[in-house]
């Protein structure tokens, strides 16, 4: 199950579970669409993989399996 991290690892922009701007790589590194497109050219700075739009967890499933509240910031 995806962790659904709450913010961009670069700019710390909020990325709530329903955000269509959340992008993830295969290791669930999470960035906003702006950072992925303007800073990283679609390549994850942590693992070198590509990004995809993070899926949106349905509200009922989100109640049973909440999103993470742990923020990860890339230094």
C-alpha positions as CSV (number, residue, x, y, z in Angstrom):
1,X,0.0,0.0,0.0
2,X,1.3,3.5,-0.9
3,X,2.5,5.7,2.0
4,X,0.8,8.8,0.6
5,X,3.4,11.3,2.0
6,X,1.9,14.7,2.9
7,X,4.3,17.0,1.1
8,X,6.9,17.6,-1.6
9,X,10.4,16.5,-0.7
10,X,12.0,19.5,-2.3
11,X,9.7,22.5,-1.6
12,X,7.5,21.1,1.2
13,X,4.3,22.0,-0.7
14,X,1.3,20.3,0.9
15,X,0.2,17.3,-1.1
16,X,-3.0,16.0,0.5
17,X,-4.2,12.5,-0.5
18,X,-6.6,13.9,-3.1
19,X,-3.9,16.0,-4.8
20,X,-3.6,15.6,-8.6
21,X,-0.2,17.3,-8.4
22,X,1.5,14.6,-6.3
23,X,4.1,12.7,-8.3
24,X,5.9,9.5,-7.0
25,X,8.7,7.2,-8.2
26,X,8.9,3.5,-7.7
27,X,10.3,4.0,-4.2
28,X,7.5,6.4,-3.3
29,X,9.7,9.4,-3.3
30,X,7.1,12.2,-3.4
31,X,7.4,15.6,-5.2
32,X,5.0,18.1,-6.5
33,X,4.5,18.3,-10.3
34,X,6.2,21.7,-10.4
35,X,9.4,20.4,-8.9
36,X,9.4,17.2,-11.0
37,X,9.0,19.2,-14.2
38,X,11.1,22.3,-13.5
39,X,13.9,21.0,-11.2
40,X,14.3,17.3,-12.0
41,X,13.1,17.0,-15.6
42,X,11.0,13.9,-14.7
43,X,13.9,12.0,-13.1
44,X,13.9,11.2,-9.4
45,X,17.0,12.8,-7.7
46,X,17.0,10.0,-5.1
47,X,16.9,6.9,-7.2
48,X,17.2,8.0,-10.9
49,X,13.8,6.5,-11.8
50,X,10.9,8.2,-13.5
51,X,7.8,9.7,-11.9
52,X,4.1,9.0,-12.3
53,X,1.1,10.8,-10.9
54,X,0.3,9.4,-7.5
55,X,-3.0,7.6,-7.4
56,X,-5.8,9.0,-5.3
57,X,-7.0,6.7,-2.6
58,X,-10.9,6.5,-2.4
59,X,-12.3,8.2,0.7
60,X,-13.6,4.9,2.2
61,X,-10.2,3.3,1.9
62,X,-8.6,6.4,3.2
63,X,-10.6,6.1,6.4
64,X,-9.4,2.5,6.9
65,X,-5.8,3.2,5.6
66,X,-4.9,6.9,6.3
67,X,-2.2,8.8,4.6
68,X,1.2,9.3,6.2
69,X,1.8,12.4,8.3
70,X,5.6,12.0,8.2
71,X,7.2,14.7,6.1
72,X,10.4,13.9,4.1
73,X,12.6,16.8,3.0
74,X,15.5,16.3,0.7
75,X,18.5,18.3,1.7
